[in-house]
């Protein structure tokens, strides 16, 4: 028996937004890395990082276009793709306009 897929809280959009991700890890201590988003939603985004992060870790994401900051929780870390991993994060506070878009909520 298959369980129904959980519906998303908001639509995902393929959008490149330049961001800086700030965090800490055991190997290098504090880090910051410039990257850009691959996908965004009203509740988070997906980037590629060389820095090591883990699911549940808190990072600070800064939108370089608007200079707006958001505390985020890492919710996904993918396998290595060259020197980088895909990293999904969720915004810790509501920020539907963080990416400069108005997102319709999924039903």
C-alpha positions, -999 to +999 in steps of 0.1 A: +000+000+000+014+034-010+010+064+012-002+096-005+026+121-010+025+150+014+015+182-003+039+211-002+032+242+018+040+264-012+050+261-049+086+256-058+101+279-085+133+275-104+150+308-097+186+319-094+191+344-065+226+352-053+230+344-016+256+341+011+253+313+035+269+317+070+273+288+094+297+267+115+310+232+112+336+211+130+362+210+102+366+247+095+347+265+123+328+295+111+323+297+073+305+318+047+300+308+011+286+327-018+263+307-040+229+310-057+196+293-054+184+266-078+149+264-064+130+286-040+096+285-023+078+307+002+093+284+029+129+278+018+152+270-010+179+248-025+215+257-031+248+240-037+276+243-011+311+231-007+309+237+031+299+207+052+265+211+068+241+186+084+204+182+086+190+202+115+218+227+115+209+264+116+225+287+090+220+323+081+211+330+045+215+365+031+198+375-002+225+396-019+200+415-040+179+428-011+205+423+018+176+407+037+187+379+062+169+348+073+178+322+099+172+288+082+173+251+092+190+226+069+164+200+059+182+181+031+218+174+022+223+155-011+251+134-023+283+150-036+282+164-071+318+173-078+330+194-049+295+205-039+263+191-024+228+202-029+215+216+004+178+223+011+168+247+038+136+260+055+131+295+066+126+297+104+102+326+102+076+333+075+093+351+046+071+347+015+087+378-001+123+369+009+129+360-028+111+390-042+082+369-054+046+365-042+040+328-038+005+312-039+001+286-012-004+250-023-038+235-015 
